[in-house]
């Protein structure tokens, strides 16, 4: 079924998963894990849901269209509500479920730049997850006037149900309960990103896990991490592998070839589609 895939490397990965005392997964966004799982921002998904954005403005993918300078908030939230719904409130993807089956009995922790909440949907423990860049499912004040986030599922679904001609009613524009300025999704794009109580708790859990396992047989497993924000996952994984001689580093990512020479003898790059690798491993 997978004639060109590197089976010896996948066997090495299987052995490392079984032999490691702790597994730290770093999962990337963009063209990373969720893309391999089946999320698509263009193609059929875009044209089935946002053809009007192509017809009116020429966009051909959800990501580019999300930067459009909308003429009004009611039009903006007509777009954003469906964007958030498609990328946050859809069913869990099979790839995440298979990854959970592999990891559920392991001593694991996950740090991710994904914002689609797929790990928790797949039953990974909330206490073993650190979403560094936010969550499509949360709103925050756009100022922000305070450090708190708000679940948005009910509001998002109401925006979709009640919009007309891709515009929501004025009364559904999300407003901060404190200062009444408009709310925005809790996504790290600039210095206004809110790191709420849950974010800080997850950060502490991650640091505690690293400290508890810093001298043990650790597998740093990098899944679909690119170079948009390498200082969050990739570079720290390289550094921690270098400092711990019992650790190993594995990167699964198409077109990835580089390993620092200092850790080359304890590293594996699997230059394959993540979905193919997990399917074979599962």
ABEGO torsion letter per residue (X at the ends): XBAABBAAAAAAAAAAAAABABBBBBBBBEABAAAAAGBBABEAAAAAAAAAAAAAAGBABAAAAAABBBABAAAAAAAAAAAAAAAAABBBBAAAAAAAAAAAABBBBBBBABAAGAAAAAGBBAAABBBAAEBAABBBBAOBABBBBBBAAAAAAAAAAABBGGBBBAAABBBBAAAGBBBBBBBBABAABBBBAAAAAAAAAAAAAAAAAAABBBBBBBBGBBAABAAAAAAAAAAAAAABAABBBBBBBBGBABBBAAAAAABBBBBBBAAAAAAAAX
